[in-house]
Amino acid sequence: QVELVESGGRLVHTGDSLRLSCTYSIRRFTTYAMGWFRQAPGKEREFVATITWDFGNTYYSDSVKGRFTISRDNAKSTLFLQMNSLNPADTAVYYCAATATSNLLTPRSYAFWGQGTQVTVSS
């Protein structure tokens, strides 16, 4: 079982930075990777970033590459998403998720999800 709780979302302005956190509790679940997804109103949930559990390999969507950084602190059981140079297109509910598969870019591959945290970027 995996429990995920996101925090850190809020209203910011274009160009601002924000760090999201996701505390996790993993029991009897073989985690291959943990990731961040986002969903804007009227749009499908989309991949943002992911980090593999073993070697910490990271992958990003083209829309956030160079601006966002995913990381984790195993000692604190926390996943982070550092977001820089935010713009209104980044406005969405951000979710963290865990997967036991190597199919890292598809939301349906992730078995466990947090409740989401709202990020709003005003122009």
HUMO-V180806 format. One record per residue. N is the residue number from 1. PHI is phi in radians with two decimals (NA if undefined). Layout:
BEGIN
n: (N N)
phi: (PHI PHI)
END
This chain:
BEGIN
n: (1 2 3 4 5 6 7 8 9 10 11 12 13 14 15 16 17 18 19 20 21 22 23 24 25 26 27 28 29 30 31 32 33 34 35 36 37 38 39 40 41 42 43 44 45 46 47 48 49 50 51 52 53 54 55 56 57 58 59 60 61 62 63 64 65 66 67 68 69 70 71 72 73 74 75 76 77 78 79 80 81 82 83 84 85 86 87 88 89 90 91 92 93 94 95 96 97 98 99 100 101 102 103 104 105 106 107 108 109 110 111 112 113 114 115 116 117 118 119 120 121 122 123)
phi: (NA -2.29 -2.06 -2.26 -2.34 -1.54 -2.75 1.88 -1.26 -2.95 -1.46 -2.33 -1.95 -0.92 1.62 -1.28 -2.03 -2.71 -2.08 -1.63 -2.18 -2.47 -1.48 -2.28 -2.27 -2.10 -2.30 0.91 -2.44 -1.46 -1.51 -1.59 -2.79 -2.21 -2.48 -2.04 -2.21 -2.51 -2.45 -1.58 -0.98 1.33 -2.11 -1.33 -1.18 -2.19 -1.20 -2.01 -2.82 -2.59 -2.38 -1.33 -1.28 -1.42 -1.75 1.24 -1.18 -2.05 -2.43 -2.34 -1.28 -1.08 -1.26 -2.07 -1.02 1.57 -1.99 -1.89 -2.35 -1.72 -2.71 -2.54 -2.15 -1.11 -1.11 -1.80 0.86 -2.34 -1.82 -2.14 -2.38 -1.50 -2.06 -2.03 0.86 -1.19 -2.41 -0.98 -1.18 -1.49 -1.11 -3.12 -1.52 -1.82 -2.10 -1.77 -2.66 -2.23 -2.34 -1.79 -1.94 -1.64 -1.49 -1.52 -1.69 -1.81 -0.97 -1.21 -1.39 -1.67 -1.50 -2.21 -2.38 -1.46 -1.50 1.66 -2.41 -1.45 -2.04 -2.16 -1.98 -1.66 -1.50)
END
